[in-house]
Amino acid sequence: HVQLVESGGGSVQAGGSLNLSCIISGSLIGRNSFGWFRQAPGKEREGVAAIYVGGGKTHYSDSVRGRFTISQENANAKTTVHLQMNNLKLEDAAMYYCAAGSTPHPGLLFRLLRPENFASHDWGQGTQVTVS
């Protein structure tokens, strides 16, 4: 199994920045991509960014493109996926989750902005982002 632990959330004023991290451990066999999602109260979970590990290809939702950056690094037998969030807006406030998944081709990475394309056991517990 894979374990995902998010951190880095907090409270920030509009226009500010946060850097979320997701430390991933365990077997990543069959998983070649990671995604960041968010869910605000009363709203459905939405994908904001995804990254294909093989070549570093990324994909963003329209609402965050140009403001958020997803990246990935490997160290000490663990994988960490970051989400750098700049120029935060009130509507960015939500619980943020990372997930591990796979895509058959990097050109299909956009599909990993859909939470239903991730197995239920490949999610972290989330980190809260508040924007005021």
N, C-alpha and C positions, 0 to 999 in steps of 0.2 A: 504494500500500500504506500501511498504518497501522503506526506503530511505538509500542510501549508499553513504558515503563521504570518499574518499581516501585522504591520506596525507603522507608526509614523503619523497616524491621524491626530487631529486636535482642532482647536478653535483658531480661526484666522479672520482678519478683516477682508472685506472685498478688495480685490486687487493684489492680495498677498499670495504667498506660495507655500506649498507643502511638498514633501518628498515621501511617498509611501514606499514601504519595502515589504516584500513577501519572501520569506525564507522557505525553501522547499527541500525536503529531505525524503529519503526512501527511494524506492525504485521508480525510475522514469521510463521504464521500458514501455514502448507503445505511445509515448507522449512526446510530441515534438514542438508544442506551442503552449503559450501561456496567455491568459487574458485577465484584464481588470474589468470589474463590473461595479455598478453601484445601484443602491435601492433606497429611495426616499420613502418616508411613511406614506402609505396609501397608494404607492406607485409600484409598477412592475420593475423587476430587476432589468437593467439595461447594460449592454456592453459599451465600454468607452475606448478600450485599446486592446490590441492583441499583438503578439510577437511570435515569429517563426524562428525557432532556435537555430535551425540549419544555416540560414544565410542572413539572419537579422532583419528580415522583412517585417515591417510593421503595418498596422492598419488602425485607423481611428474613426470614431463616430464623428459626424459633422459638428456636434455640439462642443467637442473638445479639441478638434484638429487645430493645430497652431498654438495651442496653450498647454497641452499635456504631451509628455514624452515618455514612452515605455522603453525600458532597456533591461538587459539581462546579463548577469555575470556568474561565473563559476569559481568557487574557492573553498578549500577545506572540505571537499566532497559534498558541498551543498550548492544549490542553485539559488540565486537571489534575483527576483524580478522587481524592478523599481518603477514607480510612476511619479515622475516629476510634474507637479501641477503648478502652473503659473497663472497670474491674472485671474485668480479665482472669483467666481461670481456667486451670488446668492443661490442660484439654481444648482450649483455644484454640491451643495450640502446633502450628504447621504451617508449611508454605511457603504464602505468600499470593500469589495471582496476580490481575491485573486483565485484563479482556477487553472488547472493543468489539463491539457487536452491534446488533440492531434488533428492535423489536416493532411489529406493525401497529396496536396500540392500547395506550395506557398501562394500561388495565385488565387487559391480558394480561402485564404486566411480571413476574408471578410465574414465567412460563415461563423467564425469563432467570436463574433460579437453577439451571438445568440446564445443565451444561457442553456437552452435545451440541448445544445451540442456538447455539453460537458456532463460527465457522469456525476451522480449525486455525491459520491465519496471523494471527488477531486476538487473540493472547495475548502477555503479557509473559513475562519470564524468571523472575519471582518474587522475593520477599523473605522471608527466614526470620524467624519469630517464635518465640522460646523463652520459656516461662513456667515458673518454678520456685517 
